[in-house]
Amino acid sequence: MKDENATSHEEEVKRAQDRFEQFKQSASVLGEDARKLLFTEARSQNGWLDRPVTEEVLKEIYALAKMGATSMNGSPAHFAFINSEEGKERLRPTILPFNLEKVMTAPVVAVIAYDEEFYQNLEKLFPHSPGADSLFKNDQDLAQITAFRNGTLQGAYFMLAARAVGLDCGPMSGFDNTAVDKEFFSGTSLKSNFLCCLGYGDPKKIFGRFPRLEFNEACTLI
């Protein structure tokens, strides 16, 4: 049985390698329009059009975002979608005043969280390395920083996925994490990282774009 399992694993790896090779032979780079949608013309939003975001779209976003790489495929991120008036009222006391209007008027507010006990899923997500969870069970500091780092990375994937399906994003950290955790994640191993409002942005609420650092200011060739 062990030899059969090993053979099956090798065949699966070979299929994955062949599929990726075929994809790379046929795929081209993103065109200018796609780059604008994701990066160069995408903007952080300050106001929203009165247009709903459906559950189907949220599922589409997650289906894309979950494919992004994480350490050991640990996938620690958790996305809590607040799309009801009741949910927003629960969120209201946790938001700093200068962010309140754009949060309360957003069709959806996603709490981008991370699971400090993500390692409990490694048997499913990282099956070729049995016992990998012991690395984190025995080192809570390592578990926390791994969850936070990779959950943040997944939050970035999430924003790109949202833009890819035609939504706009309003990410923010102007809120009380402790209060959000108490209100929404009490009794769990989830911790909030940042918020991301989702919807269709109101062009009239956009500010002028601020500058970015140039390559030689932010990058080093070693």
C-alpha positions as MATLAB code, in Angstrom:
seq = 'MKDENATSHEEEVKRAQDRFEQFKQSASVLGEDARKLLFTEARSQNGWLDRPVTEEVLKEIYALAKMGATSMNGSPAHFAFINSEEGKERLRPTILPFNLEKVMTAPVVAVIAYDEEFYQNLEKLFPHSPGADSLFKNDQDLAQITAFRNGTLQGAYFMLAARAVGLDCGPMSGFDNTAVDKEFFSGTSLKSNFLCCLGYGDPKKIFGRFPRLEFNEACTLI';
ca = [
       0.000    0.000    0.000;
       2.852    2.340    0.826;
       4.385    1.814   -2.634;
       0.993    2.442   -4.242;
       0.590    5.690   -2.317;
       4.078    6.806   -3.314;
       3.352    6.039   -6.965;
       0.051    7.923   -6.806;
       1.804   10.947   -5.283;
       4.493   10.911   -7.966;
       1.845   10.729  -10.688;
      -0.021   13.669   -9.143;
       3.168   15.734   -9.011;
       3.946   14.876  -12.639;
       0.451   15.972  -13.718;
       0.877   19.255  -11.845;
       4.247   19.866  -13.482;
       2.890   19.110  -16.955;
      -0.134   21.346  -16.412;
       2.032   24.254  -15.273;
       4.443   23.819  -18.178;
       1.573   23.858  -20.686;
       0.095   26.927  -19.016;
       3.374   28.850  -19.143;
       3.759   28.016  -22.818;
       0.339   29.433  -23.655;
      -0.013   32.285  -21.135;
       1.008   35.843  -21.901;
       1.712   38.759  -19.583;
      -1.113   40.972  -18.367;
      -2.089   43.665  -20.821;
      -2.181   47.352  -20.017;
      -5.906   47.353  -19.220;
      -5.508   44.566  -16.671;
      -2.549   46.316  -15.067;
      -4.618   49.484  -14.782;
      -7.496   47.551  -13.192;
      -5.274   45.961  -10.567;
      -2.605   48.609   -9.979;
      -1.975   51.786  -11.886;
      -5.537   53.172  -12.007;
      -6.987   51.342   -8.995;
      -7.681   53.654   -6.065;
      -8.438   53.355   -2.362;
     -12.057   54.412   -2.031;
     -13.609   57.067    0.198;
     -17.228   56.766   -0.925;
     -19.551   54.326   -2.607;
     -22.240   54.121   -5.255;
     -25.607   52.741   -4.190;
     -25.000   49.372   -5.809;
     -25.098   46.054   -3.940;
     -22.385   43.418   -3.805;
     -23.843   39.925   -4.031;
     -22.801   36.809   -2.130;
     -21.884   35.228   -5.460;
     -19.320   37.974   -6.077;
     -17.863   37.497   -2.591;
     -17.489   33.783   -3.301;
     -15.804   34.612   -6.602;
     -13.323   36.860   -4.794;
     -12.464   34.156   -2.290;
     -12.087   31.525   -5.032;
      -9.330   33.670   -6.531;
      -7.720   34.909   -3.321;
      -7.353   31.448   -1.789;
      -5.022   30.404   -4.611;
      -2.262   32.800   -3.531;
       0.858   31.292   -1.986;
       1.289   31.001    1.793;
       3.966   29.393    3.936;
       3.404   25.625    4.018;
       0.067   26.339    2.330;
      -1.135   27.249    5.816;
      -3.806   29.712    4.640;
      -4.374   31.407    8.021;
      -6.606   34.213    6.733;
     -10.280   34.426    7.635;
     -12.641   36.851    5.925;
     -15.690   38.025    7.855;
     -18.055   39.798    5.451;
     -20.281   42.362    7.135;
     -23.081   43.128    4.689;
     -26.086   43.714    6.937;
     -27.183   46.835    8.783;
     -27.161   44.856   12.018;
     -23.569   43.805   11.408;
     -22.485   47.348   10.621;
     -24.089   48.636   13.809;
     -22.081   46.077   15.763;
     -18.990   47.330   13.977;
     -19.761   51.036   14.417;
     -18.349   51.514   17.969;
     -15.000   50.063   16.905;
     -14.372   52.520   14.038;
     -12.387   55.736   14.500;
     -14.463   58.839   13.652;
     -12.641   59.801   10.444;
     -13.390   56.380    8.915;
     -16.976   56.021   10.105;
     -18.897   57.348    7.089;
     -17.084   55.312    4.446;
     -17.422   52.175    6.566;
     -21.106   52.580    7.309;
     -21.989   53.389    3.685;
     -19.940   50.583    2.114;
     -22.016   47.717    0.688;
     -19.684   45.211    2.380;
     -16.980   45.539    5.016;
     -14.546   42.634    5.155;
     -12.713   42.029    8.390;
      -9.417   40.543    7.266;
      -8.450   38.273   10.146;
      -5.946   35.523   10.787;
      -6.229   32.270   12.707;
      -3.504   31.774   15.306;
      -4.312   28.042   15.282;
      -4.099   27.718   11.491;
      -1.775   24.766   11.972;
      -4.755   22.579   12.846;
      -5.524   22.511    9.117;
      -2.040   21.506    7.986;
      -2.925   17.803    7.842;
      -5.352   18.739    5.047;
      -3.440   21.606    3.467;
       0.122   20.246    3.698;
      -0.481   16.474    3.562;
       2.927   15.385    2.289;
       4.520   16.479    5.583;
       2.780   14.622    8.430;
       3.295   16.209   11.818;
       4.070   19.645   10.421;
       1.612   21.107   12.910;
       4.008   20.256   15.752;
       6.283   23.107   14.632;
       3.599   25.557   15.710;
       1.868   23.693   18.513;
       5.108   23.804   20.453;
       5.983   27.409   19.600;
       3.113   29.861   19.950;
       5.305   32.850   19.052;
       6.166   31.196   15.742;
       2.496   30.355   15.185;
       1.417   33.948   15.810;
       3.952   35.630   13.545;
       3.426   33.035   10.798;
      -0.338   33.528   10.968;
      -0.041   37.321   10.955;
       2.499   37.467    8.121;
       0.697   35.067    5.833;
      -2.745   36.376    6.754;
      -1.573   39.840    5.726;
      -0.282   38.414    2.466;
      -3.678   36.823    1.860;
      -5.306   40.165    2.551;
      -3.317   41.617   -0.358;
      -4.360   38.719   -2.585;
      -7.937   39.413   -1.523;
      -7.772   43.045   -2.621;
      -6.345   42.129   -6.019;
      -9.040   39.474   -6.438;
     -11.734   42.017   -5.591;
     -10.377   44.423   -8.189;
     -10.116   41.587  -10.715;
     -13.872   40.930  -10.487;
     -14.709   44.613  -10.872;
     -15.025   45.822   -7.294;
     -13.222   48.686   -5.596;
     -11.493   48.486   -2.223;
     -11.158   50.770    0.757;
      -8.597   49.154    3.080;
      -8.023   50.716    6.490;
      -6.522   50.224    9.910;
      -8.317   53.074   11.688;
     -10.294   50.913   14.090;
      -9.990   49.225   17.474;
      -8.696   45.690   16.865;
      -9.353   44.578   20.419;
     -12.957   45.727   20.234;
     -13.505   44.008   16.869;
     -12.040   40.773   18.199;
     -14.287   40.910   21.252;
     -17.404   41.654   19.192;
     -16.907   39.208   16.329;
     -14.285   36.632   17.298;
     -14.748   36.092   21.032;
     -13.969   32.537   22.079;
     -12.084   31.753   18.864;
      -8.454   31.765   17.755;
      -9.154   34.499   15.183;
      -7.595   37.957   15.411;
      -8.443   40.967   13.246;
      -5.723   42.446   11.047;
      -7.318   45.191    8.939;
     -10.634   46.157    7.383;
     -11.400   46.361    3.683;
     -14.565   48.059    2.470;
     -15.896   46.605   -0.769;
     -18.217   48.019   -3.379;
     -18.343   50.208   -6.447;
     -16.466   53.399   -5.730;
     -17.944   56.847   -6.200;
     -15.554   58.688   -8.560;
     -16.544   62.022   -6.988;
     -15.068   60.924   -3.657;
     -11.604   60.179   -5.046;
      -8.657   62.335   -3.927;
      -5.579   63.208   -5.952;
      -3.087   60.371   -6.043;
      -0.199   60.711   -3.626;
       3.366   60.030   -4.808;
       5.105   56.690   -4.496;
       8.755   55.954   -3.837;
      10.887   55.447   -6.921;
      12.809   52.243   -7.575;
      16.111   53.604   -6.294;
      14.409   54.836   -3.111;
      12.736   51.566   -2.182;
      14.852   48.860   -3.840;
      18.384   47.567   -3.561;
      20.303   45.333   -5.936;
      22.690   43.103   -4.006;
];
